């Protein structure tokens, strides 16, 4: 409806001065509308051709400015989408070559392009053009320049921004707020508060900027002092202070302030729910969540993610189902990744199929993160064929994608298929990271593929220059152990440049037990006790080894150690699905 009204106005233009409607387009966020831009240019050209027009050259120039500015604006992009900043600077050069003079909007768009480049030299070039073209006293342009100098400079460097601020012949409240924001963003709260105190005029943005700056550095007492001084607080002021308390771990203070609010918007409720989630108090979060008069996607995502974090995967899935029934929201990537993670942990084929069916029917775009989550989900639920199908359909893959697929095949006992994926990755020129090699070496170990494992380990070190971590060494020890090369495993451990941890020796101990090497069992057990004498899991393993060899004295020693040090072994658990419930 708003566009139709503007179109009507554009079609009724009869004077060049009415081309100020261009400013309205930008103010209303409609500057990229093809219909409106086309109408604006057409109106300008029509005015220039009209007999009654007293200044056709002016109207034609205005139309040219609109056309060039539109191109620069499009190339400069917004929020990283469709951004081609070098092209925007080039379009400005073409504009000047065509003899078209820029206006304030031109430089605002160019400065946005500079911000995307994150380099100071282009800022200096545009600054020079601003002065040369007579916009050195334009407050709006200089405000934008101030912010861009800070964002493109070294982290925390406010010198260039301050120089622009000090050189401004005229400042408005936005100028002061911009400089204040620069100080607070650079964590220079002292300079920020000094500037704040001498501001000739303050608005709620000024106060909120200081509160946000103090909470960012954890100075919640100072933030609260400033918050209490705000003459007229808006919703954002309250939410900032609540969020500041929550972020810094003062949940009770956040709740106290939350309870004092006369009007709580969805951001207030979501901030408080997220605060309880952050400290792991899921039950309090759920009580508050159920009381919310209006929920948004962020609040639903917070609850789903919190259940995952607390290993309450069934409740995560049920919350998602409730969201789809009651909320009326389309889930985003974060939602679906969280739900896929819950289904993975539940090992429920029914849930996996249900989620995949929903994604297919809703034509949801499979991002890299979501694709990775779905591959992992299907592989761990025993449906490695469907995992591979998703893998093949992904047009863009990250190293995590390849790692997940390799691990998925290995998890399902298809070790050679796992190594074929690794080979395909290398063949496509994708450079593996250390996580890919952990997955490939683990596949070799579980499949008993000694020769391949040795070759991959060598390739990792010599060809890709990756320094092995403890996980790589553990995979190699596991590989030697599973293939019966126990003495070679011991020599490998002793030659490691890293000091072997207990996990390395425990890995070897499992192989020693499997191959019945009593002498090595005793040697390796002693190493484990020497490194971690009070680990309950290791003590139980050593006790069981001693029991197998009927060395009852060692069994009693292990039991005595756990009692004397009040060591408790965390009980294991399992999941079973009965109908639609996972227990």
C-alpha positions in Angstrom: 0.0 0.0 0.0 2.9 2.4 0.8 4.5 1.7 -2.5 1.3 2.3 -4.4 1.0 5.7 -2.7 4.5 6.7 -3.6 4.0 5.6 -7.2 0.9 7.9 -7.4 3.0 10.8 -6.1 5.8 10.1 -8.5 3.5 10.0 -11.4 2.0 13.4 -10.5 5.4 15.2 -10.2 5.5 18.5 -12.1 8.5 20.3 -10.7 12.2 19.4 -10.2 12.0 20.3 -6.5 9.6 17.4 -6.0 12.4 15.0 -6.8 13.1 15.2 -3.0 10.8 12.2 -3.0 14.0 10.3 -3.5 14.8 11.1 0.1 11.5 9.6 1.1 12.3 6.4 -0.7 15.5 6.0 1.4 13.8 7.0 4.7 11.2 4.3 4.1 13.6 1.6 3.0 12.2 1.5 -0.5 15.2 2.8 -2.4 15.9 -0.6 -4.0 12.3 -1.1 -5.3 12.6 -1.5 -9.1 9.1 -0.1 -9.7 9.7 3.1 -7.7 13.2 3.7 -9.1 11.9 3.3 -12.6 9.0 5.8 -11.9 11.4 8.3 -10.3 13.8 8.3 -13.2 10.9 8.5 -15.7 9.4 11.4 -13.7 12.7 13.3 -13.8 13.1 12.8 -17.5 9.4 13.8 -18.1 9.9 17.1 -16.2 13.0 17.9 -18.2 11.1 17.5 -21.4 8.0 19.5 -20.3 7.6 22.9 -21.9 6.7 24.6 -18.6 9.9 23.4 -17.0 12.1 26.4 -16.2 15.2 24.3 -15.8 15.2 21.2 -17.9 19.0 20.8 -17.5 18.5 20.8 -13.7 15.9 18.1 -14.0 18.0 16.0 -16.3 20.9 16.3 -13.9 18.7 15.2 -11.1 17.6 12.2 -13.0 21.3 11.4 -13.8 22.2 11.7 -10.1 19.3 9.3 -9.2 20.5 6.8 -11.8 24.1 6.8 -10.7 23.3 6.8 -7.0 21.0 3.9 -7.5 23.8 1.9 -9.1 26.3 2.8 -6.4 23.7 2.0 -3.7 23.0 -1.4 -5.3 26.7 -2.3 -5.6 27.5 -1.1 -2.1 24.9 -3.6 -0.8 23.3 -4.0 2.6 24.1 -6.5 5.4 26.6 -8.3 3.2 24.0 -9.3 0.6 24.8 -8.5 -3.0 27.7 -6.5 -1.9 30.3 -5.4 -4.5 32.1 -2.5 -2.9 34.9 -2.2 -5.5 32.2 -1.9 -8.1 30.5 0.9 -6.1 33.8 2.9 -6.1 34.2 2.2 -9.8 30.6 3.4 -10.5 31.5 6.6 -8.7 34.4 7.1 -11.1 32.1 6.6 -14.0 29.7 9.1 -12.6 32.4 11.7 -12.4 33.6 10.9 -15.9 30.1 11.5 -17.1 30.2 15.0 -15.6 27.5 14.2 -13.0 28.0 16.0 -9.7 27.5 13.8 -6.5 25.2 14.7 -3.7 25.1 13.7 0.0 23.5 10.3 -0.7 26.3 9.5 -3.1 28.9 9.8 -0.3 26.7 7.9 2.2 26.6 5.0 -0.3 30.3 5.2 -1.0 31.1 5.1 2.7 29.0 2.0 3.1 31.1 0.4 0.4 34.2 1.4 2.3 32.8 -0.2 5.4 32.4 -3.4 3.5 36.0 -3.3 2.4 37.3 -2.7 5.9 40.4 -0.8 4.7 41.5 2.7 5.5 42.9 3.9 2.1 39.5 3.8 0.3 38.1 5.8 3.3 40.8 8.5 2.8 40.0 8.7 -1.0 36.3 9.1 -0.4 37.1 11.7 2.4 39.1 13.7 -0.1 36.2 13.6 -2.6 33.8 14.8 0.2 35.9 17.8 0.8 36.6 18.5 -2.9 33.0 18.4 -3.8 31.9 20.8 -1.1 30.4 18.4 1.5 33.0 18.9 4.2 30.4 20.6 6.4 27.5 18.2 5.7 26.7 16.9 9.1 25.0 13.7 7.9 27.9 12.8 5.6 30.5 13.5 8.3 28.6 11.4 10.8 28.8 8.5 8.4 32.5 9.2 7.8 33.3 9.2 11.5 31.8 5.8 12.0 33.5 4.3 8.9 36.9 5.5 9.9 36.5 3.7 13.2 35.2 0.5 11.7 37.9 0.3 9.0 40.8 1.2 11.4 42.7 -1.0 13.7 40.6 -2.5 16.6 40.3 0.0 19.4 41.8 2.9 17.4 39.6 5.9 17.7 42.1 8.5 16.5 40.8 9.0 12.9 37.2 9.1 14.1 38.0 11.7 16.8 39.8 13.8 14.2 36.7 13.9 12.0 34.6 14.8 15.1 36.9 17.6 16.2 37.0 19.0 12.7 33.2 19.2 12.2 32.1 22.8 11.9 28.6 21.8 13.1 27.5 18.8 15.2 24.1 17.4 15.9 23.1 14.9 18.6 23.8 12.1 16.1 27.4 13.3 15.8 27.9 13.2 19.6 26.2 9.8 19.8 28.4 8.5 17.0 31.6 9.5 18.8 30.2 8.2 22.1 29.4 4.9 20.4 33.0 4.7 19.0 34.5 5.1 22.5 32.1 2.6 24.1 32.6 0.1 21.2 36.4 0.3 21.8 35.9 -0.3 25.5 37.3 3.1 26.3 34.5 3.8 28.9 36.5 6.6 30.7 36.8 8.7 27.5 33.2 7.8 26.7 31.7 9.0 30.0 33.9 12.2 29.8 32.3 13.0 26.4 28.9 12.0 27.6 29.1 14.5 30.5 29.9 17.5 28.2 27.3 16.7 25.6 25.2 19.8 24.9 22.2 17.6 24.2 21.3 14.0 25.1 18.6 11.7 23.9 17.7 8.2 25.0 20.2 6.8 22.4 23.0 8.7 24.3 22.0 7.1 27.6 21.5 3.6 26.1 24.9 3.8 24.4 26.6 4.4 27.8 24.6 1.6 29.5 25.5 -0.8 26.6 29.2 0.1 26.8 29.4 -0.5 30.5 27.6 -3.8 30.4 29.9 -4.9 27.5 33.0 -4.6 29.7 31.2 -6.1 32.7 30.8 -2.9 34.7 27.2 -3.6 35.7 27.4 -1.3 38.8 28.3 1.7 36.6 25.7 0.7 34.0 23.0 0.5 36.6 24.0 4.0 38.0 23.6 5.5 34.5 20.4 3.5 33.9 18.8 4.9 37.0 19.7 8.5 35.8 17.9 8.1 32.5 15.0 10.7 32.6 12.7 8.7 30.2 13.5 5.1 29.7 12.3 3.2 26.6 11.9 -0.5 26.2 15.4 -0.8 24.8 16.8 0.8 28.0 15.2 -1.8 30.2 16.1 -4.7 27.9 19.7 -3.5 27.7 20.1 -3.5 31.5 18.4 -6.8 31.9 20.6 -8.3 29.2 23.7 -6.8 30.8 22.9 -8.4 34.1 22.1 -11.7 32.5 25.3 -11.7 30.3 27.5 -11.1 33.3 25.9 -13.8 35.3 23.7 -11.7 37.6 20.4 -13.5 36.9 18.7 -12.6 40.1 19.4 -8.9 39.5 18.1 -9.3 36.0 14.9 -10.9 37.3 14.4 -8.2 39.9 14.6 -5.5 37.2 12.4 -7.6 34.9 9.7 -7.8 37.6 9.7 -4.0 37.9 8.9 -3.4 34.3 5.5 -1.9 33.6 5.4 -3.3 30.1 7.4 -6.3 29.0 7.8 -6.9 25.3 8.8 -10.2 23.7 12.5 -9.2 23.8 12.3 -8.7 27.6 10.7 -12.1 28.1 13.2 -13.8 25.7 16.2 -12.2 27.4 15.0 -13.4 30.8 14.4 -16.9 29.5 17.8 -17.0 27.8 19.4 -15.8 31.1 18.0 -18.9 33.0 19.0 -21.1 30.1 22.6 -19.8 30.3 23.0 -20.8 33.9 21.4 -24.1 33.3 18.2 -23.5 35.2 15.9 -25.0 32.5 13.0 -25.4 34.8 12.8 -21.7 35.7 13.3 -20.9 32.0 10.4 -23.2 31.2 8.1 -21.6 33.8 8.8 -18.1 32.4 8.5 -19.4 28.8 5.1 -20.8 29.5 4.0 -17.4 30.9 5.1 -15.4 27.8 2.0 -13.7 26.3 3.7 -13.6 22.9 6.6 -15.8 21.8 9.0 -15.2 18.9 11.3 -17.6 17.1 14.3 -16.6 19.3 12.5 -17.7 22.5 11.4 -21.0 20.9 15.0 -21.6 19.7 16.4 -20.8 23.2 14.2 -23.4 24.8 15.0 -26.1 22.2 18.7 -25.4 22.4 18.6 -25.5 26.3 17.0 -28.9 26.3 19.7 -30.2 24.0 22.4 -28.7 26.2 20.9 -30.5 29.2 20.6 -33.8 27.3 16.8 -33.6 27.5 16.5 -34.4 23.8 12.9 -35.7 23.9 11.7 -32.4 25.3 13.6 -30.6 22.6 11.8 -32.4 19.9 8.4 -32.0 21.7 9.0 -28.3 22.1 9.7 -28.0 18.4 6.4 -29.9 17.7 4.6 -27.5 20.0 6.2 -24.5 18.2 4.9 -25.8 14.9 1.4 -26.3 16.3 1.0 -23.1 18.5 3.6 -20.7 17.3 2.9 -20.3 13.6 6.6 -19.6 13.0 8.7 -21.0 10.1 11.8 -22.6 11.8 15.1 -21.1 10.8 18.5 -22.8 10.4 19.2 -22.7 14.2 15.9 -24.4 14.9 16.4 -27.2 12.5 20.0 -27.8 13.4 19.0 -28.1 17.1 16.2 -30.5 16.3 18.4 -32.6 14.1 21.0 -32.7 16.9 18.2 -33.9 19.3 17.1 -36.6 16.9 20.7 -37.7 16.5 21.1 -38.2 20.2 17.8 -40.1 20.5 18.9 -42.5 17.7 15.2 -42.5 16.6 14.7 -43.4 13.0 11.1 -42.3 13.3 12.0 -38.8 14.4 14.7 -38.6 11.7 12.3 -39.5 8.9 9.7 -37.1 10.3 12.1 -34.2 10.4 13.5 -34.9 6.9 9.9 -35.2 5.6 9.1 -31.8 7.0 12.2 -30.2 5.5 11.4 -31.7 2.1 7.8 -30.7 2.1 8.5 -27.1 3.3 11.1 -26.6 0.6 13.6 -25.5 3.2 17.0 -24.5 1.8 19.6 -26.9 3.1 22.5 -24.7 4.3 25.9 -26.2 5.0 25.3 -26.3 8.7 21.9 -27.9 8.3 23.2 -30.4 5.8 26.0 -31.4 8.2 23.5 -31.9 11.0 21.3 -34.1 8.8 24.2 -36.2 7.6 25.2 -36.8 11.2 21.6 -37.5 12.2 21.0 -40.2 9.5 24.4 -41.8 9.9 24.1 -42.2 13.6 20.5 -43.6 13.2 21.8 -46.3 10.9 20.6 -44.7 7.7 23.9 -44.0 6.1 22.4 -44.3 2.6 20.2 -41.3 3.2 23.1 -39.5 4.8 25.1 -40.0 1.6 22.1 -38.8 -0.5 22.1 -35.5 1.4 25.9 -35.3 1.1 25.6 -35.7 -2.7 22.9 -33.0 -3.0 24.9 -30.4 -1.2 26.4 -27.9 -3.6 28.6 -26.3 -1.0 30.6 -28.4 1.5 32.8 -27.5 4.3 35.6 -29.6 5.9 33.0 -30.5 8.6 30.8 -31.9 5.8 33.5 -34.2 4.6 34.5 -35.2 8.2 30.9 -36.0 9.1 30.4 -38.2 6.0 33.7 -40.1 6.7 32.7 -40.6 10.3 29.2 -41.6 9.3 30.4 -44.4 7.1 32.9 -45.6 9.8 30.2 -45.5 12.4 28.2 -47.9 10.4 31.1 -50.2 9.7 31.6 -49.2 6.1 35.3 -48.3 6.5 36.4 -48.6 2.9 33.5 -46.3 1.9 34.7 -43.8 4.5 38.2 -43.8 3.0 36.7 -43.4 -0.5 35.1 -40.2 0.7 38.5 -39.1 2.0 40.1 -39.9 -1.3 37.4 -38.0 -3.2 38.0 -35.0 -1.0 41.7 -35.0 -1.7 41.0 -35.6 -5.4 38.8 -32.5 -5.6 41.6 -30.3 -4.3 40.0 -29.7 -0.9 42.6 -29.3 1.7 41.8 -31.5 4.7 42.1 -30.1 8.2 43.2 -32.0 11.3 39.6 -33.1 12.1 39.3 -34.8 8.7 42.5 -36.9 9.5 41.1 -37.9 12.9 38.0 -39.2 11.1 40.0 -41.0 8.4 42.5 -42.5 10.9 39.7 -43.7 13.2 38.1 -45.4 10.2 41.4 -47.2 9.5 41.7 -48.2 13.1 38.2 -49.6 13.4 38.5 -51.4 10.1 41.9 -52.8 10.8 43.4 -51.1 7.7 47.0 -50.8 8.9 48.7 -50.0 5.6 46.2 -47.3 4.7 46.4 -45.8 8.2 50.2 -45.5 8.0 50.0 -43.9 4.6 47.3 -41.4 5.7 49.3 -40.4 8.8 52.4 -39.9 6.7 50.4 -37.9 4.2 49.0 -35.7 6.9 52.5 -34.8 8.3 54.6 -34.7 5.1 52.2 -33.5 2.4 49.8 -31.3 4.3 52.2 -30.1 7.1 49.7 -30.8 9.9 51.3 -31.3 13.3 49.6 -34.3 14.9 47.6 -33.8 18.0 46.9 -36.3 20.8 43.8 -37.5 19.0 45.8 -38.5 15.9 48.3 -40.4 18.1 45.5 -42.2 19.8 44.0 -43.3 16.5 47.4 -44.7 15.5 47.8 -46.5 18.8 44.3 -47.9 18.4 45.2 -49.0 14.8 48.4 -50.8 16.0 46.5 -52.4 18.8 43.5 -53.7 16.8 45.9 -55.2 14.3 47.9 -57.0 17.0 51.0 -54.8 16.6 51.2 -54.3 20.4 55.0 -53.8 20.7 55.0 -51.4 17.8 52.2 -49.5 19.6 54.4 -49.2 22.7 57.4 -48.0 20.6 55.2 -45.5 18.8 54.0 -44.1 22.2 57.5 -43.8 23.6 58.6 -41.9 20.5 55.8 -39.4 20.6 56.9 -35.8 20.8 53.9 -35.2 23.1 53.8 -36.6 26.6 51.2 -39.4 26.4 48.2 -39.0 28.5 46.2 -41.8 30.3 43.8 -42.0 27.3 46.6 -43.2 25.0 47.6 -46.0 27.4 43.9 -46.9 28.1 43.5 -47.3 24.3 46.4 -49.7 24.2 45.2 -51.5 27.3 41.9 -52.4 25.6 43.9 -54.0 22.7 46.2 -55.8 25.2 43.1 -57.3 26.8 41.6 -58.3 23.5 44.9 -60.1 22.5 45.5 -61.6 25.9 48.9 -60.1 26.4 49.3 -60.5 30.2 52.7 -58.9 30.5 51.7 -55.8 28.6 48.5 -55.5 30.6 50.5 -55.2 33.8 52.9 -52.7 32.2 50.2 -50.5 30.7 48.1 -50.6 33.8 51.0 -49.3 35.9 51.4 -46.4 33.4 47.7 -45.5 33.7 47.8 -45.6 37.5 50.9 -43.5 37.5 49.3 -40.7 35.4 45.7 -40.7 36.7 45.4 -42.8 39.9 42.0 -41.5 40.9 40.0 -41.7 37.6 37.0 -43.9 38.4 36.6 -45.2 34.9 40.3 -46.2 34.7 40.2 -47.8 38.1 37.3 -50.0 37.1 39.0 -51.0 33.9 42.2 -51.9 35.8 40.2 -53.8 38.4 38.5 -55.8 35.6 41.8 -56.6 34.0 43.2 -57.9 37.3 40.0 -60.0 37.8 40.4 -61.6 34.4 43.9 -62.8 35.5 42.6 -63.7 39.0 45.0 -61.2 40.6 42.6 -60.5 43.4 45.0 -58.4 45.4 45.2 -55.8 42.6 41.4 -55.9 42.4 41.2 -55.1 46.1 43.8 -52.3 45.8 41.7 -50.7 43.0 38.5 -50.9 45.1 40.3 -49.5 48.1 41.6 -46.5 46.1 38.1 -45.6 45.0 36.7 -45.9 48.5 39.6 -43.9 50.2 39.2 -41.0 47.7 35.4 -41.3 47.6 35.6 -41.6 43.9 32.3 -42.3 42.2 31.8 -43.7 38.7 29.2 -41.9 36.7 26.5 -44.4 35.9 25.9 -45.1 32.2 22.4 -44.9 30.6 20.6 -46.0 27.5 17.6 -44.9 25.5 14.6 -46.9 24.2 11.7 -45.7 22.1 8.3 -47.0 22.9 5.7 -45.7 20.5 6.4 -42.0 20.1 8.1 -41.6 23.5 11.8 -42.0 24.2 12.7 -43.3 27.7 
